Structures are given as structure tokens and as C-alpha cells.
Amino acid sequence: GLNPRDAFGSHDDADHVYNTPRAWYMLRHFNPRTKVWDGPNADFTPRSDDLPWCMVPEKKITPEDVKYALSSHYQGTPYDPYEGHGSPATKGIFRPIGVNRNDFMALIQMRPDVPGEFRAVEWIAFASNAFNAMAPFYANVSATPEYLANTTAEVSTGSFYWSSRMIAAMADASYSTSVFHIERYRLAVEAQGHALLNRYDEKLRREADGVKRAALRERA
């Protein structure tokens, strides 16, 4: 029968540094108990060329779950380049998903329990995924708040883009002392994002005028 991995995938030397370990980590993250991913008796390792093409996650996943996967740098494994006590023989040997050269992340969330006009939400984040935070936008808008729209060549904390880049630059150089602050920052920003969506979802449900609903989506 057709094997999608053989038909559409590759097994290049570069895959064993870049793509295969990343796929292994994401499968391990979303299906930690379905297979054995670690140790001498592992079903699959970061170098396995026969990783499952796709799997059904063990639980329903949230935007935050996807963001974690896209921000990953092999946390909880010997391959984490930020691990202070890791072995030089293993730490950093595979290219993480979340690296300091990330520039932009977009995540589309379709919410089936919300009216179609504002069902789709796009969560965006700038700079390194290991250190940034997502902000939500209603998908069908033509303008965004100034703080997120005013990216220019001038570095400024008045821009979400440049603030994200500066945070990433500082945190990458001092990971062990920054990671807890980054986690709190990410939780605070994403919680505020959900609060905004909840508030504006309710306003949109109550507003009968289409022009005013469009203005509400952009204001959010």
C-alpha cells in the first residue's frame, strides 16, 4: 500500500538534524503515552526514518498546545541546547523548532461554537518562538491596533514586533535566569488575549449592525 512518508518525505542527512528530530518531538509532545519515545527500548527516536506520518492527539489541543510545540527546543530531553547540565555529546545536536532566528508565527483557530462572521481567529507572534507570546486577531479585518501595526525600521518598545525581538535577544543570552519570567509573560499575554476575545465575542453577538460589527472586530 501507499506509504505517505516514503512517497512524500525524504531521508536526507540534513533531515536527521532538522526535520526528523522536530517531528519526533512533536509526536512525543502530543502523544506521550501512545508510543515509547525515550530510552533504549524506544519505539521511535529522533533519528527514526519510519516515524508515523500522522497521529490523532491523545487529547483535544488548544492554541497554546500548538504554540508550545512550535516553540520547542527539546525541553525535557538530553537534546535541549539550553540545558545547563546536559552532556555536550547530545545537547544542541538537533535543530530545535523554536530558535532565535524565528521571525513570525501565525496560528489559525476555527471555533465551531461561534458565529461564522467571527469564528476564525489568527494568533500571531513575532521573533523567537521560544521567547515570544501570541496575540489574537479576528481574521476578517483590514486594520489592527497601532501597537501591532506600526512596525518600522526604528527599534522601539512602542511596537509589538520590536518588543518581541528585544525580549528574545535578552532572554536567549540568559536563558536560565529568564525562562521563568518568559513563562509568566507568555501566560499573561495569552490570558489577556482570551479575555479580549470573550469580551468582544459577546459584543459582536449583541450588535445587529454589520458596519458596527466590523468596527468592533478591528478594535479588538
N, C-alpha and C positions, 0 to 999 in steps of 0.2 A: 504494500500500500504506500501511499504518498507520505513521506516524512517531511513536514514543513521545514524542519531545521536543516536537513540536507538540501532541500530544494531551494530555499531562500536564504539560508545562513552561510557562514564561512567558518573556516578553522585556521585562519592565518596565524602566524606567530604574534602579530600585533593584537589579535583577538584575545590571546591568553594574558595580555597585560591590561587591555582596555575593556572590551565588550563582555567577555565571558565571566570574569570576576564580578562585574557590575550586575549582570543578570543573575548570577548565583546569589549575590547579597539581597537583591530584591525578592527573589523567590523565597529565600530564607526568612526575610522580614515578614512577608505576607502569609507564609505557610510554615511557621516554625515547627509544627508538630506533624505535618503531613509526611515529611521525609527526614532522614538524618543528614544534617548539613555539615557537621563538625566531627573531628576526631578520626581515629584510624579506621573506624567502621562506617564512615560517612557514605551515604548513597551517592552524593554529588559533592564535588569540591570546586574551588574557584577555577580549576583548570579542566573541568569536565566538558568534553565536547558534545555530550549527549544530554545536556540539561533539558528539562521539559520545555516544549515550545510555549505552552501557556498552562496556567493553573487557575482554579477557582479559589479565591482567598478564603481563609478559614473563617473570616467574619466580614460583615459589611464594612467598607472602608470609607473614610472621611477625607476631605481635602487635606487635613493635617497629616493623615497617614501617607498620602501621596507625597506631600511636601517633605516629610521625613525621609522617604526613600530617595527623592531627588536631591536631598541634602547630605546623603550618607557618605561617610568616609571609612566604612568598615568598622563602625563602633562595635565594641564587644568581641572583636576578633583580633588575632595576632597581626593583622594587616593594617591596622589603623595607623596612619602616618603621624597622628598627633599623640599617640600613646607614649607617655613619658618613660614607661618601664618595659616597653616592648623590645623584642630581640631585633638587632639590626639585620638579621637574616630574613626577617619576614615583614617588619613594619615598612610600609611605603612601597612594597614591591609591585602592587597593583594600582592602577589609576582609579581614584575614587570618582564617584558621581558628582559630589559636591566639592569643587575645587576653587581656588582663589581666582581662577580665570573665568568662572561663570559670569555672565553679564545680565541675563534676563531669563525669567521663568514665567510661564503662563499656564494656568490650570483652569479648565472649563468644568464647571459644576452644573449639571442639569437637575433641577429639583422638581420631581413629578407631582409634589403636593402643592405647587404654587401655580397660579395662572400663567398661561403661556407667554403673555406680554413681558413678564419679568422673571420667567423661570430660569433663564440662563444667567449665571454669574461667572465672571472671569476674575480669578485671583491672580495677581501679578506680584513679582518680587524682582528686585534689581541686585546686581553684584553677586558675590559668592553665596551659593545656596546654603553653605554650612553656617553662615552668619546672618542671613537676611530674614525678613519677615514678609508675609503675604498681606496684600490689601485687596479687598473685593470691589468689583465694579459690576453694575448691571451691564449686560452685553450690548444691548441696543441703545447706545448713547453716542453722541457726536462730540461731547466735551467732557472734561474731567476737572476736578478741583485744581486750583492753581499749584498747590504743593506737589501734586503728582504730574502736572502737565508742563511745568516751567523749566525743564531740563535744558540748560545751555552749556556752553563751553566753560563757563565760570564755575569753579568749585564753590559750593555754598551749602550750608546746613539748611537753607530755605528750600531745598529741593530733596524730594524723597530719594531720587536716584543718587545724588551725591552724598547724602547722609548714609545711604546703604553702602556706598563704596568706601567711605571713610571708616565706618564701623568695621567692615570686613578687613580693611588694611590693618587696623589696630588689633583686632581680635586674632587674626591669623598669626601675628607675630608674638602673641602672648596667650596662646590657647588655654593653657591650664588655669590661668587666673581670670580668663574672660568667659569661659564656657557657661558658667552659672548665670552670669549677667545676660548673656545672649539668650539663654533659655527663658529667662524671665521677660526679657524684651519681646521675644517672639510670642510668648503666651499673651502678653498684654496687648500687642498689636492685633493679633488674631481674635482675641476676645472682643476687642473694640470693633473689629470688622463684623463679627457676628451680631453684636448689639446694633450696629448701624443697619444691617440687613433686616433684622427683626423689626426695627422701628420703621424703616421705610417700606417694608413689605406691607405693614399694617396701614400706613398712609396711602399706599397705592391701591390697596383693596377698597378703601373708603372713598377714593377720589373717582368721580364719574366722568370728569372732563379729560379727554385724551391728551390735549395740549398740556394741561397741568400735570398729568401723569408723566409725560416726557420730561418736563422740567424737574419733577421730583427724582426721576432716575438719574439725571445728571447731577443734581445737588447732592445725592447720596455719595 
